């Protein structure tokens, strides 16, 4: 409150001085930006999940084919304790195929109403499939000792849900547009961190063979952008 009063008094004095001398005036602005400590996210393996060559004989004709779970190490390094959040964008969203009846990375069975499935692109005019991608709180370590809770927000951090280490941060955005952050286990307030190391799990599912042209090579082309936000 004292700072506001000082500013008002200074403004009043400026008006009096300008009136007394009737001089031309010039406006002066003092501007700048205070930025948070820089944080750098990294993924091992060149940020590529490579399923190599898959024989077409391994693709089920009338069901979705689940490929093995792949893992990468995800890390965040900040210059000082900083509150951050993650948001992902599926660049192949329109091609996503929900593998109904298959089991997801969270142990739940996919249904027509499931989300968090990213697209594997289209090839020969056919949607190739989809994939899920998640980081579970119990697979994450913050500042060497903390196993965090996962919290999520649908309103850019105004309110947070979740808060346990058993939840996962879905990096396959699907039809939901949440941001995810990290808290002390059992709490719902973003935690300032300096270092974070976690396991990013990915599992791809190939569309039904009857929906693909398996007489030609079919290419998997999933593309997801993971962005780091300062809170």
N, C-alpha and C positions, 0 to 999 in steps of 0.2 A: 504494500500500500504506500509506503514511503517513496518508493521509486516512481509510482504514478503521480504523486503530488509534486515531486521535483520536476517532472516533465511538464506538468501543467503550468507551473510557475515560470519556467523558462520560456514557454510559449507566450505567456502574457507579457513578459518583459520584451520579447522580440517585437510584439505588436506596438508597444509604447515607443520603443526606439525607432521603429520604422515610421511611425506617425510623426514623431518630433522632427526628424531630419528629412522626411519625405524623399528618401533615397530609393533608387532602384534596388530590387531585392533579387536574391538567388536562392533557390531551394537546394539544400544539402541532404543527401540520404546516406545513411550508414547501413550497409548491407553485408551479408555473409551467410555461410552455411556451416553448421556444426554437424559433422558426419560421424557415424558410429565407427568403432574400430573395425578395420577391414577383416573380413572372414573369407577363407578360400575353401570351397568344396572340391573334393577329388573322388574319383572312382578308379579302382584298379582295372587292369586288363584293357586299358584304352577305352573304357566305358562301352565295351562291345560284348554282348551275349551271343556267342557263336555256337550254333547247333550243328555246324558242319554239314556233311552230306547225309541225307535221310533216304533210304530206299523206299520206293513207292509201295513195295510189298508190305511195309510196316504200317501203312496208313489204312485204318479201318474204312470199309466201304460205307457203312450205314451208321457210324458213330463217330464222335470226335476222338482224336488221338492225343493223349496227354504225353508231352515230351518230358524228359527228366528236369528236375529242379536245378537251376544254375545259381551260383552265388558270386557276388563281387563284394569287395570291401569298400564301404563308403565312409568318408571322413570329412570333418570340418575343422579347420584351424583358424582361430581368431587371435588378433594381437592382444586383446584384453577381454575380460568377461563380457559377453554380448548376448542379448536375446535375439534369436533368429527363428524363422519359420521356413518350411519347404512347401513349394507348390509345383505340381507337374502338369504338363500339357501334352496330350497325345496328338502327334502330328499326322496320325493315320486313323483318326477317330471314326471316320465314315466307313471304314472297312472292318470294324470290330465285329467278331462273331462270338456270341456267348456260348460256351461249351456246356449246354444244359445236361445235367446228370453227372458231370465230372466233379471231382473234389478240388476245392481251391486251396490256396496257401494258408488260409485261416481255418481249414478243416471243415468248412461248410460246403454243401452241395450247390452248385450253380443251378438257378432256375431262370425262366424267361425274364423275371424281374430283377435279376442280379445286375450289379454295376461293378465298377473297378476292373473292367476288362478293356485293354487297349487293343488296337488293331494291328494285324501283321501285314497290312497292305493288300493290294489286289494284283493278281497275275493272270494273264490270259483272260481277263475280264471276270475273274472269280475272286471272291474274298477268301484269303488264305486261312485266316483263323484269328486267334486272339491270345493275349497273354496277361497274366497278373504279375504285379511287382510290389513287394512289401518289405518294410523294415519293422520288425517287432521290437518293442521296448526292451524285452529281456535279452535281446541280441545286441544291445547298444551299451557302450560305456562312455560316460562323460567325465572329463578331468581325471581319468584314471581309476575312479572308485565308484561313481554314481551309476546305478542302473535306473534309467529314467522312466517315468510314465509318458505315454503318448497322448497328447491333447490335440484336438482338431477344432476348426472354426469355419463356419460358412458365411461369416460377416466380417472377414478381414481382421479378426482378432478382437472384436468388441466383446464377444462371449466365447467361452471355450467349453468343450465337452471332453469326455474321456478321463484320462488321468491315471491309468494303471499301466504297469510294465507288460501286461498280457495283451494289450492292444497293439495294433500295427498301423504304421503310416503307409497308406497305399500310394505308391508312386505311379501306378497305372490308373490314371485319373478317371477313365470311363465317363459316366454321365454325371458324376459329382465333382464339384469344384472346390473342395476343401483345401485349406492350408493346414499344415501340421507343425507342431512345435513339441518341446520337451519340458517336462516338469519333474519335480521330486515325486517319487512314486506315491500315489494316493492324493495328489494335489492337482489343481487345474490352473496354475499360474505359470507362465513361461519362465524357464530357468536360464539365467545368464551362464554361458559356457565359454570355455577357452578352447578345449579340444573335445571332439566327439569321434568315436570309431564304432561303426556298426556293420552288420551284414545285410546286404540287399539281396533278397531272394527273388528269382524270376522263374515262372513256369509258363511255357507256351503250349497252346492247344491247336492242332491242325483241324481244319474244317472236315466234314464228312467227305470221304473219297468220292462219293457220288456227286458231290457239288464242285469237284475240281477236275481239271483236265490233266490227268496223270500220264497222258501219252507224251507230255512235254515236261521240261524242267519247271518246277514251281519254286519261286524264291520267297523266302521270309524277309519282310522289310519293315519291321517295327521301328518306330522312331518316337522317343519321348524326350522332352526337355524338362529338366529339373532346375527350378529357380530358387535362389536363396533370398529371403526377405529379412530386413532388419525391423524388429518390433520396437 
